[in-house]
């Protein structure tokens, strides 16, 4: 089969970038290292023994991938434990039957106490609909927020940004109305049996109530049952708890630059993950990609002008403290970060980059699009960066996010289905090479117009 595109005339940059892709696809190590992270360590929520093991793994891996130096940066992180498996059941009022529901407690939720919550259910389709209710309608009930992601959004993160508010704010809005618990529809465009966890927000001024997410299939089931039997009840049992903060670490691998002292280019991803799966796409894939990028640059014989750091942040999922700590330390040390690229959207086929910063710098990067087109990297128009590197925004750092194809991401995001087997080696290695290519170009040419 002939190439779909005519071959471009070679330039020194295109030759280097070809080397990066060839090395990644033929000899890349990211996939094998991801297997170890997922299968030997698994889910690694901040403050857990698994997170501690992941820090040690990442420290050794950074060296294996060619970092000149590896540093551990202290960061205090919250500790939340899920406890034994959650249970939820529909108890119909008209028939003697029990219908199980697949649920996961939301990160940071309180438990249902020593026993369980058993209460009638009121269903709403959005937070705005919940805002229109009064305490007489919600008192003593479980609020079920059944808002699906908008399937019409081609960019699934756009749909996620709207729907995820029910997870973040559902409990704090329902509690003042007298609700005894909240169940939210999992933030997922597909219909399946995997409930999605994720962090919620409890303001100090609001009473805490238990909150969980139900799988999308079971959200449909509960909604259908409520239409037939408005008097049904749901029995919910959760055993989670919050413990005191503990010490953990960001893991930083660095390749020293030759002539730009005190100026850095950063590759970022987060080492922690939710405890329900193996954290393969979110964000083990990103972690091994940023380490692989260091390796690819070294294998290609590139001697960077700027120092290049790969930072495996801790606590992105339920606090963001790792990203905040890194930015604070950079400011204190007067370190200048020219650009930061984050990989935290899964290890799927790369399509381009999100960008956030000066418009003239964006235009400069777009001049490099012809160098990426042979690899089908074409999207350079969407705004964004990443949660962890976002803390560098106020330090005049140009932010970028690796943009993979997003269509399958929310099938695994924050679920027990986020496992190593869901990651494709070739797609993962393409992403690592794409990040290495962008760092190479920024290092060589800078971003000043």
C-alpha positions as CSV (number, residue, x, y, z in Angstrom):
1,X,0.0,0.0,0.0
2,X,1.5,3.4,-1.0
3,X,1.9,6.2,1.5
4,X,-1.2,8.3,1.8
5,X,0.8,11.5,1.7
6,X,3.7,12.5,-0.6
7,X,7.1,12.4,1.0
8,X,8.2,15.8,2.2
9,X,11.6,17.2,1.3
10,X,14.0,16.4,4.1
11,X,15.4,19.1,6.3
12,X,17.7,18.8,9.3
13,X,14.8,19.1,11.7
14,X,12.7,16.5,9.8
15,X,15.6,14.0,9.9
16,X,16.0,14.5,13.7
17,X,12.2,14.1,14.3
18,X,12.2,10.9,12.1
19,X,14.9,9.5,14.4
20,X,12.8,10.2,17.4
21,X,9.8,8.4,16.0
22,X,11.8,5.5,14.7
23,X,13.5,5.0,18.0
24,X,10.3,5.2,19.9
25,X,8.4,2.7,17.7
26,X,11.3,0.2,17.3
27,X,13.1,0.3,20.7
28,X,10.9,2.4,23.1
29,X,10.6,1.2,26.7
30,X,7.5,3.1,27.8
31,X,5.1,0.2,27.3
32,X,7.2,-2.3,29.2
33,X,7.6,0.1,32.1
34,X,3.9,0.9,32.1
35,X,3.2,-2.8,32.6
36,X,5.3,-2.9,35.7
37,X,3.7,0.2,37.1
38,X,0.2,-1.2,36.5
39,X,0.6,-4.8,37.3
40,X,3.2,-4.8,40.1
41,X,2.0,-1.6,41.9
42,X,-1.5,-0.9,40.5
43,X,-3.8,1.9,41.7
44,X,-1.9,4.5,43.7
45,X,-4.0,7.1,45.4
46,X,-2.0,9.8,47.2
47,X,-0.8,8.7,50.6
48,X,-1.3,5.0,50.0
49,X,1.4,2.3,50.2
50,X,1.0,1.9,46.4
51,X,1.8,5.6,45.9
52,X,4.9,5.2,48.0
53,X,6.0,2.2,45.9
54,X,5.3,4.3,42.8
55,X,7.7,7.0,43.9
56,X,10.5,4.5,44.3
57,X,9.6,3.0,40.9
58,X,9.6,6.4,39.2
59,X,12.9,7.4,40.8
60,X,14.6,4.3,39.4
61,X,12.9,4.5,36.1
62,X,13.9,8.1,35.5
63,X,17.6,7.0,35.8
64,X,16.9,4.1,33.4
65,X,15.4,6.5,30.9
66,X,18.6,8.6,30.9
67,X,18.0,11.5,33.3
68,X,21.3,13.1,34.4
69,X,19.9,13.7,37.9
70,X,16.8,12.5,39.8
71,X,15.3,14.6,42.6
72,X,12.5,14.0,45.1
73,X,10.5,17.0,46.0
74,X,8.6,16.8,49.3
75,X,4.9,17.5,49.2
76,X,2.3,16.8,51.9
77,X,-0.8,15.0,50.5
78,X,-4.2,14.1,51.8
79,X,-5.1,10.5,52.6
80,X,-8.5,9.1,51.8
81,X,-9.4,5.5,52.0
82,X,-12.3,3.8,50.2
83,X,-12.6,0.9,52.6
84,X,-14.4,-2.3,51.7
85,X,-16.5,-2.5,48.6
86,X,-19.5,-0.1,48.3
87,X,-23.0,-1.6,47.9
88,X,-26.2,-0.1,46.6
89,X,-29.6,-1.7,46.0
90,X,-33.0,-0.7,44.8
91,X,-35.8,-1.8,47.1
92,X,-39.1,-1.5,45.2
93,X,-42.2,-0.6,47.1
94,X,-44.5,-2.7,45.0
95,X,-42.7,-6.0,44.7
96,X,-40.5,-8.0,47.0
97,X,-37.2,-7.8,45.2
98,X,-33.7,-6.4,45.5
99,X,-32.0,-4.9,42.4
100,X,-28.3,-4.3,42.8
101,X,-26.6,-1.1,41.5
102,X,-22.9,-0.7,40.6
103,X,-21.5,2.3,42.5
104,X,-18.2,3.8,43.6
105,X,-17.8,6.3,46.4
106,X,-16.6,9.7,45.2
107,X,-13.1,10.6,46.4
108,X,-13.3,12.5,49.7
109,X,-16.8,11.3,50.5
110,X,-17.7,10.4,54.0
111,X,-19.0,7.0,54.9
112,X,-22.6,6.0,55.5
113,X,-21.7,5.4,59.2
114,X,-21.7,2.1,61.0
115,X,-24.6,0.8,59.0
116,X,-26.2,2.2,55.8
117,X,-28.5,4.8,54.4
118,X,-32.0,3.7,53.4
119,X,-34.2,6.4,51.9
120,X,-36.5,7.4,49.1
121,X,-35.0,8.9,45.9
122,X,-35.6,12.1,44.0
123,X,-34.2,12.3,40.5
124,X,-33.0,15.5,38.8
125,X,-31.4,15.9,35.4
126,X,-28.9,18.7,36.3
127,X,-27.5,20.9,39.0
128,X,-29.8,23.7,37.8
129,X,-32.8,21.5,38.3
130,X,-31.5,20.7,41.8
131,X,-31.2,24.4,42.5
132,X,-34.9,24.8,41.8
133,X,-35.9,22.3,44.6
134,X,-36.6,23.1,48.2
135,X,-36.0,21.3,51.4
136,X,-39.5,20.0,51.5
137,X,-38.8,18.1,48.3
138,X,-35.4,16.7,49.3
139,X,-35.5,16.3,53.1
140,X,-34.6,12.8,54.1
141,X,-34.1,11.6,50.5
142,X,-31.3,10.5,48.3
143,X,-30.8,12.9,45.5
144,X,-30.0,11.2,42.2
145,X,-28.4,13.5,39.6
146,X,-28.9,11.8,36.2
147,X,-27.1,14.1,33.8
148,X,-25.5,12.4,30.8
149,X,-22.5,13.8,28.9
150,X,-23.6,15.5,25.8
151,X,-23.0,13.0,22.9
152,X,-23.1,15.8,20.3
153,X,-19.8,17.2,21.5
154,X,-17.1,15.9,19.1
155,X,-14.3,16.9,21.6
156,X,-15.3,14.7,24.6
157,X,-13.4,16.9,27.1
158,X,-15.9,19.7,26.2
159,X,-18.8,17.4,27.3
160,X,-16.8,16.3,30.3
161,X,-16.2,19.9,31.5
162,X,-20.0,20.5,31.7
163,X,-21.1,17.1,33.1
164,X,-18.4,16.8,35.7
165,X,-19.9,19.6,37.8
166,X,-22.5,17.1,39.1
167,X,-19.7,15.1,40.7
168,X,-17.8,18.1,42.1
169,X,-20.8,20.0,43.4
170,X,-23.7,17.6,43.8
171,X,-23.2,16.8,47.5
172,X,-22.6,20.4,48.6
173,X,-25.8,21.5,46.8
174,X,-28.0,18.7,48.0
175,X,-26.9,18.8,51.7
176,X,-28.5,22.2,52.6
177,X,-31.8,20.9,51.2
178,X,-31.8,18.1,53.8
179,X,-30.7,15.2,51.5
180,X,-29.1,12.3,53.2
181,X,-26.9,11.2,50.3
182,X,-26.2,11.8,46.6
183,X,-25.9,9.5,43.7
184,X,-24.5,10.9,40.5
185,X,-24.5,9.4,37.0
186,X,-21.0,8.4,36.0
187,X,-19.3,11.0,33.8
188,X,-19.0,8.8,30.7
189,X,-20.7,9.1,27.3
190,X,-21.0,5.3,26.9
191,X,-23.5,2.9,28.4
192,X,-21.6,0.3,30.4
193,X,-21.3,-1.3,33.8
194,X,-18.2,0.6,35.2
195,X,-18.9,3.3,37.8
196,X,-16.6,6.3,37.7
197,X,-15.0,7.7,40.8
198,X,-13.4,11.2,41.1
199,X,-13.1,13.9,43.7
200,X,-15.9,16.0,45.2
201,X,-16.0,19.3,47.0
202,X,-17.1,19.7,50.6
203,X,-17.0,23.4,51.7
204,X,-16.6,23.9,55.4
205,X,-19.9,25.7,55.6
206,X,-21.9,22.7,54.4
207,X,-22.8,19.5,56.1
208,X,-21.1,16.5,54.6
209,X,-23.3,13.7,53.2
210,X,-22.2,10.4,51.5
211,X,-21.8,10.7,47.7
212,X,-21.2,8.0,45.0
213,X,-21.4,7.5,41.3
214,X,-23.5,4.9,39.6
215,X,-22.6,3.2,36.3
216,X,-24.3,4.6,33.3
217,X,-26.3,1.4,32.7
218,X,-27.5,1.4,36.2
219,X,-28.3,5.1,36.1
220,X,-30.7,4.2,33.2
221,X,-32.0,1.3,35.3
222,X,-32.7,3.4,38.4
223,X,-34.4,6.1,36.3
224,X,-36.7,3.6,34.7
225,X,-37.6,2.1,38.1
226,X,-38.4,5.5,39.5
227,X,-40.8,6.2,36.7
228,X,-42.6,2.9,37.4
229,X,-42.3,3.0,41.2
230,X,-41.8,6.6,42.6
231,X,-42.0,5.1,46.2
232,X,-39.0,2.9,45.9
233,X,-36.0,3.3,48.2
234,X,-32.3,2.8,47.7
235,X,-30.0,1.2,50.3
236,X,-26.5,2.6,50.2
237,X,-23.5,1.3,52.2
238,X,-20.0,3.0,52.0
239,X,-17.0,2.7,54.3
240,X,-14.6,5.4,53.3
241,X,-12.7,7.7,55.6
242,X,-10.3,10.6,55.7
243,X,-7.0,10.3,57.5
244,X,-4.3,12.9,58.4
245,X,-2.0,14.2,55.6
246,X,1.3,12.4,55.0
247,X,4.6,13.2,53.3
248,X,5.0,12.1,49.7
249,X,7.0,13.3,46.7
250,X,7.1,14.7,43.2
251,X,9.7,12.8,41.2
252,X,11.9,15.0,38.9
253,X,14.3,13.7,36.3
254,X,16.5,16.3,34.6
255,X,18.8,16.5,31.5
256,X,21.2,19.4,32.0
257,X,21.2,22.1,29.3
258,X,24.4,23.4,27.8
259,X,23.9,27.1,27.7
260,X,20.6,28.3,29.2
261,X,21.3,28.2,32.9
262,X,18.3,28.6,35.1
263,X,15.9,28.1,32.1
264,X,13.9,25.0,31.8
265,X,11.6,23.0,29.5
266,X,9.2,20.8,31.4
267,X,7.4,17.5,30.6
268,X,4.7,16.7,33.1
269,X,2.3,13.9,34.1
270,X,0.9,12.7,37.4
271,X,2.1,9.6,39.2
272,X,-0.9,9.2,41.5
273,X,-4.1,7.5,40.3
274,X,-7.5,6.4,41.6
275,X,-7.6,3.2,43.5
276,X,-10.3,1.5,41.5
277,X,-8.2,0.4,38.6
278,X,-4.5,0.4,37.6
279,X,-4.2,4.0,36.5
280,X,-3.0,2.9,33.1
281,X,-4.3,5.7,30.9
282,X,-4.8,8.1,33.8
283,X,-2.0,8.8,34.1
284,X,0.5,6.0,34.0
285,X,0.7,6.5,30.2
286,X,1.7,10.1,30.7
287,X,4.3,9.2,33.2
288,X,6.1,6.7,31.0
289,X,5.7,9.0,28.0
290,X,7.6,11.9,29.6
291,X,10.4,9.6,30.7
292,X,10.5,8.1,27.3
293,X,10.9,11.6,25.8
294,X,14.1,12.1,27.8
295,X,15.4,8.8,26.5
296,X,14.5,9.5,22.9
297,X,16.4,12.9,23.0
298,X,19.4,11.2,24.4
299,X,19.3,8.3,21.9
300,X,19.1,10.8,19.1
301,X,22.3,12.5,20.3
302,X,20.6,15.8,21.0
303,X,22.4,18.0,23.5
304,X,19.8,20.5,24.7
305,X,20.5,24.1,25.3
306,X,17.9,24.4,28.1
307,X,17.7,21.9,30.9
308,X,14.8,19.5,30.4
309,X,12.8,18.1,33.2
310,X,10.4,15.3,33.4
311,X,8.2,15.7,36.4
312,X,6.0,12.9,37.8
313,X,3.6,14.9,40.0
314,X,1.9,13.5,43.1
315,X,-1.7,14.2,44.1
316,X,-3.3,15.5,40.9
317,X,-6.4,13.4,41.4
318,X,-7.6,14.6,44.8
319,X,-5.9,17.9,45.7
320,X,-3.4,19.1,43.1
321,X,-0.8,19.7,45.7
322,X,2.2,18.3,43.7
323,X,1.7,20.8,40.9
324,X,1.2,23.7,43.3
325,X,4.4,22.7,45.3
326,X,6.5,22.5,42.2
327,X,5.4,26.0,41.0
328,X,6.0,27.5,44.4
329,X,9.5,26.0,44.6
330,X,10.3,27.2,41.1
331,X,9.3,30.7,42.0
332,X,11.4,30.6,45.2
333,X,14.5,29.4,43.3
334,X,13.9,31.9,40.4
335,X,13.8,29.1,37.9
336,X,12.4,30.2,34.5
337,X,10.2,27.7,32.7
338,X,10.0,28.6,29.1
339,X,7.4,26.0,28.3
340,X,5.7,23.1,29.9
341,X,4.0,20.2,28.2
342,X,1.6,17.8,30.0
343,X,0.4,14.4,29.1
344,X,-2.8,13.6,31.0
345,X,-5.4,12.7,28.4
346,X,-4.6,9.0,28.0
347,X,-2.2,7.0,25.9
348,X,-4.2,7.0,22.7
349,X,-3.1,8.1,19.2
350,X,-1.7,11.6,19.3
351,X,-3.5,14.2,17.2
352,X,-1.8,17.5,18.3
353,X,-1.3,19.9,21.1
354,X,-3.4,22.1,23.3
355,X,-1.8,25.5,23.8
356,X,-2.3,28.3,26.4
357,X,-0.3,31.5,26.4
358,X,0.9,34.3,24.2
359,X,-0.8,34.3,20.7
360,X,2.5,35.1,19.0
361,X,4.1,32.1,20.5
362,X,1.2,30.0,19.4
363,X,1.7,31.2,15.8
364,X,5.4,30.3,16.0
365,X,4.6,26.8,17.0
366,X,2.1,26.5,14.2
367,X,4.9,27.2,11.8
368,X,6.2,23.7,12.7
369,X,3.0,22.0,11.7
370,X,4.6,20.7,8.4
371,X,7.1,18.8,10.5
372,X,4.3,17.0,12.3
373,X,2.0,16.3,9.4
374,X,3.8,13.2,8.2
375,X,2.8,11.7,11.6
376,X,-0.8,12.8,11.3
377,X,-0.3,15.3,14.1
378,X,-2.6,18.2,12.9
379,X,-4.6,19.8,15.8
380,X,-2.9,23.0,17.1
381,X,-6.0,25.2,17.6
382,X,-7.5,24.2,20.9
383,X,-6.8,26.1,24.1
384,X,-5.5,24.4,27.2
385,X,-2.5,23.0,29.0
386,X,-2.9,20.7,32.1
387,X,-3.9,20.7,35.7
388,X,-0.4,20.2,37.2
389,X,1.5,22.5,34.9
390,X,-1.3,25.1,35.1
391,X,0.3,26.3,38.4
392,X,3.2,27.7,36.3
393,X,0.8,29.9,34.3
394,X,1.4,33.0,36.4
395,X,5.2,32.7,35.9
396,X,4.8,33.4,32.2
397,X,5.3,29.8,31.2
398,X,3.9,28.8,27.9
399,X,1.6,25.8,28.5
400,X,0.9,22.9,26.2
401,X,-1.0,19.6,26.5
402,X,-0.5,16.5,24.4
403,X,-3.8,15.9,22.6
404,X,-4.5,12.3,21.9
405,X,-7.7,11.1,20.2
406,X,-10.3,11.5,23.0
407,X,-13.2,9.3,21.8
408,X,-12.4,6.3,24.1
409,X,-10.8,8.1,27.1
410,X,-14.0,8.3,29.2
411,X,-14.7,4.6,28.8
412,X,-11.8,4.0,31.2
413,X,-11.4,7.3,33.1
414,X,-11.5,6.8,36.9
415,X,-12.8,3.2,36.6
416,X,-11.8,-0.3,37.4
417,X,-11.4,-0.7,33.6
418,X,-8.4,1.6,33.5
419,X,-5.9,-1.2,33.2
420,X,-2.8,-2.0,31.3
421,X,-4.6,-4.1,28.7
422,X,-6.5,-1.0,27.5
423,X,-3.3,0.6,26.3
424,X,-1.9,0.1,22.8
425,X,1.9,0.0,22.6
426,X,2.1,1.8,19.3
427,X,-0.2,4.6,20.3
428,X,1.6,5.1,23.5
429,X,5.0,5.2,21.8
430,X,3.8,7.6,19.2
431,X,2.7,10.0,22.0
432,X,6.2,9.9,23.6
433,X,7.9,10.7,20.2
434,X,5.5,13.6,19.6
435,X,6.4,15.2,22.9
436,X,10.1,14.6,22.3
437,X,9.8,16.3,18.9
438,X,8.0,19.3,20.3
439,X,10.6,19.7,23.1
440,X,13.4,19.4,20.5
441,X,12.0,22.2,18.4
442,X,11.3,24.6,21.4
443,X,14.8,23.9,22.8
444,X,16.4,24.7,19.4
445,X,14.4,27.7,18.4
446,X,12.9,29.1,21.5
447,X,9.4,30.7,21.5
448,X,10.3,34.4,21.1
449,X,8.9,35.7,17.7
